[in-house]
Amino acid sequence: VVVAATVPALLYYLILFVSVHLQAHKTDIRALARSELPAFGPVFRRGWFYLVPIAALIYFLLVKKLPPEFAGVYTLPFVLATSFLARDRGLWLTPWRIVQGLEEGVRLWVIVGTITGAVGIMVGALELSGVGIKISTFIVDLSGGNLILTLALVGFAALIIGMGLDALPSYITLATIAAPALINLGVSPIAAHLFVIYWGLTSFFTPPTCLAVFVTTAIAGSKVWETGGEAMRLGIAAFLIPFFFVLDDGLLLRGSLAHILLAVGTAVVGSVLLACGVRGFALGPLNAVQRVLLIGAGLLFIAPGIWYPAIGLGVAAVAFGLGWLNGGAKTAVNPARE
C-alpha cells in the first residue's frame, strides 16, 4: 500500500509546493535574507524542552501503540512539566493559563463541533437506512458501465460521504459502499481504494463543511469561503491525480520499468504545468488563454500513454509561444508610446 501510494503523494506535494513558489513570485513575496534568519544555537537553547513531549508522543504512538487520542492525553503531563523549564515565565503553564487555554479551545471548536454533529447525523441515517449498501450498484447502473463517468460519480459520492468524518471512518464507509463500484468495472482494488481515500479526504478542505478550513479560519481570523477556495486551488491534485492513477497503474509503480518511468516522468512535468496554469504564473504572469492551455497541457502530460503527453507538449509550446509573442509585442509598442 505504501509503495503504491508513494508517487501520487509526491505529485500532490509537488503541485502544492510549486503553487506556493509561483504565488510568492507572482505577488513579489521575497525570501528573508540569511542575516535576518535566527541562529540555530540560541533558538535551540530557548526551546529544547519542547522536544520532550514530542518524544513522549512518539513513544506512546509507536512503542506503546496507543490510539492517537490516548497518546495525546498521556503526553499532556510532559507538556505541563516541561513548560516550567522555559526561562520566560510567560510560557509556564500555570493553572490560570490552563483554564484560559481550555476556554479558548472550546470557543474555537464550537463551530467545528456543530458541523461535525450535523454531518454525523446525515451519515448515520445513510448507513442505518440501508441506502448506503445500494449506492455502489446504483452508481454503476447510473453510469451505464462507463469508467470515466463512474469515477466522477464515485468521486462526488466520496466527497459528500466524507464530509465531517475523520480519515479512518471515512475510508471504512467508502470502502464498503463506493469502492466496489470501481472494482466491478475492472479497476484494481488498490487503485479503487486509493481513489475513494483521496476523494473522501477532499471534504476536509472543500466548502461547505471543510473541517480543516474551519479550524484554520478560527485561528487566523480569515473568511471561510475565501480560505476554502484557496485551499481547493492549492489542493487541486487531490481531485485530479486519482483519475490518472486509476487509468494508468504506472503511477502506482506497477508494470514494467519503462512503463513506470514514462508514467512518472510525464506526470512530474504535467504537475508543474498544471500548477503554472492554476496560479496564473510561469516565467511571468499568464493571461486567461495561456492559463487554460497550460492546465490542459498539464492534464495531457499526466494522462496515460505517450500520445497524450506528446499533444500536451504541443499545447504547452503554444501557451509559452503566446507569452513570448505578447512580450515581444509589448517591447515593440512601448518605445513608440514613449
N, C-alpha and C positions, 0 to 999 in steps of 0.2 A: 504493500500500500504506500509506504514512504517513497519507494523508488518511482512508482507510477505518478505520485503527486508532486515530484520534485520540479519538473520542467514547468507545469502550469503555475506553480507557486512562484518560481523565479520570473516567469513572464509577467505575472501580476505585479511583482515588486519592481520589475524593470520599467513598466509603463508608469507606475506610481512615482518612482524616483526621477525618471526623465521628465514627467509632467511638472513636478516641483521645480526641477532645474530650469526648465523652459519658462515657467511662470516667473521665476526670480529674474531671469534675463529680460522678460517682457516688461515687467514692472520696475526694472532697474534696482533690484534689491542686491546690494553688493555684499560680498563676503567680508567678515571682520578681518582687519589687519592682524598679523601674528602678534604684534605688540599689544593689541587690545585683548588677546585671549588670556585667561587666567592661568597662572603657573600651576603645574600639577602638584608640586610638593605642598604648598600652603593649603590648597583645596583639599588634598587628601588628609592632611593633619586636622583640618577643621571638621571633616565629616567621615572619618574612617569607621566610626562606630555604627554607621548606617549599614555596613556590610554584615554586622552580626545578625540582625533579624532576617536579612536576605538569606544568609547561610542556614538559619534555623528553618525558614520556609522551605528551602530546597531539601533539607534533611527530612522534614515531615512529609513532603510530597514524594520524594524518590526513594528514601530509605524505609520510612515507616509506611509508605504507600497509603496515606490518609486521603480522603476526599478533599478537594480544594477548600471547601468551606470550613472543615475541621482543622486543616493545616493553617488556615488564616487565623482561626481563633487561638490555637496553641502558640502562634507566633506573637500574638499581642503582648504577652508579658515581656518578651525580649525587646519589643518596640518601646514599651514604657520604661524598662530598666535602663536601656542604653541611651535614652534621651537625656538622662542626668549626667552622661559623660561629656556633653557639649559644654564648651566654655561659655557660650552665650546662654544665660539663664532664660532668655525669652523662648528657647527651644525646649525647655523642660516641660514634660507632660504632667503638670500638677493636676490635682482633682478638678479645679475650676476650669482649666484648659480642656480637660477630657469632656466635661459637661458641655462646654462651648462647641467642641468638635462634634459631639453627638447631636446637638441641636442643629448645627449647620448641615450635618449629613442627612438628617430627617427632612429638612426643608428642601434639600436638593433632590431627594428621592420621592417626594410626594407625587410629582407628575409622572415619573417613571413607574412607580407602583400602581398608579391609577390605570395607565395604559396597559401594563402587564396583566393586571387583573381582568380588564375587559377582553383582551385578546385571549387569555386563558379560558374564559367562558365560551368564546367562539370556537376554539379548538376542541374543548371538551364536548360541546354539543355536536361538533362534526364527527367525532370518534364514537361517542355513545349512541348516536342515532344510526350508526352503520353506514352512513353515506360515504365515509372515508374509504371503506373497503371496496366500494364500487367505482371509485374515481379512476383507477387505473384502466379498467375495461372501458369506461365511458370516454376517456381521453383517446384511446386507440380507435374506438368507433367514430368519434367526432373528427379525427384527423384523416380517416379513411386509409390508415396504414402508411401515410406519408411521413417519412422520418423527420424532415425539417419542421413540418407543422406539429408533429408530436413533440419534438424538442421544445418548440415555442410554448405549447400548451403546458407541458410538464414544468417548464421554467416559470411560467406565470403561476401555476398552482403551487409550486415550491415557494415562490415569493410570498404568496398570500398565507400559506400554512406556516411558514417560518416566522411570521410576524409575532414578536413578543416572546418567542421561545429561546431558551439557551441552545447552544450548539448541539449538545447530546440529545435532548428531547426532540429538537427539530429534525436531526438526522434519523432518529428511530422512527418518527412519524412518516417522514418522506420515503425512507427505505421500504416501508410497509405499503404505502398507498400510491406512490408515484414511480419509483424506480422500476417496478415490474412492467410498466407500460413500455419502457425503452428496451428492456431485456427481451420482451416478446417480439420486438422488431429486429432482433439480431445484434443489438448493442452489447458489447462485453460487459459483464457485471461490474468490473472495476470502473469502467468509464461511466456506466449508468449511475452508480452510487456517488462517484465524484461529482457528476453533473448536478444531482439534487443537493449535494452538500454546498456547492458553490452558490447555486441559486437560492437555497434556503437561507444562507448567511447574508445574502444581499439585503434582506429585510432589515438588518442591523443599521444600515446607513441609507436606506431608501424611505423617504416620506410616504405615508404619514406617521407610521409607528416609529421607525428608526431609533431604537433604544440608545444606541451609541451616540447618535446626534443629540438626543435629548440630554444625555448626561454631559456631553461636552459643552452644549449651549448653556446649560445651567452653571457650569464652571466659568465659561468665557464671557457669558452675558450677550451672546450673539443671537440672531434670529434663526428659528428652526428651519423654515423652508429655504432660506438663503444658504444656510450651512449644509442642509441636506442636499441641495442642488450641487454645491461644490463637492461634497463627498461622493456623489454619483459620478461626477466628471473625473475625479481622481481615481475612483474605483471601477471605472468602465470595463476593465479587464475581467472583473468577476462576472459580468454579463456576457461577454463575448468569447473568452477563452474556452469555456465549457463546450460551446458548439464545435469548436475546432478540434479539441482532443477526442470528441465523440466521432467526428468524421475522419480523423487521422490519428491512429493509435501510435504513430511515431512520436507524438508529443507526450505519450505515456511511457516512452522508452521501450516500445515493443516493435519487433520486426528486425530486419537486417540493419547492420551498422550504417550502410549507405542511406537507407530509408530514414533512420533516426537522425543522422547528421543533416540531411536535406530538410526534414521537418523542423528541427530545432533552429538551424541556421536561418531559414526563411522567416520563421516565426519571430526571431530576435529582430531582424530588420523590420518586419511588419509592425512589431510592437513600438519601435521607435517612431516610425512614420505615423502610426495611429496617435501616439502621444502628441506629435507635432500638430496633427490636424485638430485634435480636440482642444489643445491650448492656443492654437492660432499663432504659433511662433515656431520658426525653424532657424534658418540663418538670419532671419529678420522677421518682422510682422507679416502675417499672411492675410490675404483678402478672403472673402467668403468662398469664391470659386476654388482657390488653392486649398482651403481647409477641407472642402468636400472631396476634392481629388486625392488629397493625402490620406484622408480617412478611408476612402475606397481602396487606395493603393495598399494601405496597411492591412486591410481585411483580405485583400487578394494575396498578399505575401504570406499571411498566416494560413490561408486555405490549403487543402491537401494537394499533392501532386507538384508538377513542375510548370505546367502551363499557366495556372492561375498566378503564381509568383512572377512568371515572365510578363504577363499582361500588367501586373502591378508595377513592375519596373518601368514599363512604358508610361503608365498613368503618373507615376512619381516624377518621371522625366518631364512630362508635360507641365505638372504643377510647378516644379522648380524652374522650368523654362519660362513660364508665365511671369514668375517673380523676377527673373533676370531681364526679361523684356520690359517689365514695368519699371525696374530700376534704371535701365538704360534710357527709357523714355523720359523719366524724371530728370536724369542727368542732362539730357539734351534740351529739355524745356526750361529748366531753372535758370541757366545763364541768360537766355533770351528775355525772360521775365525781369531779371535784374537789370 
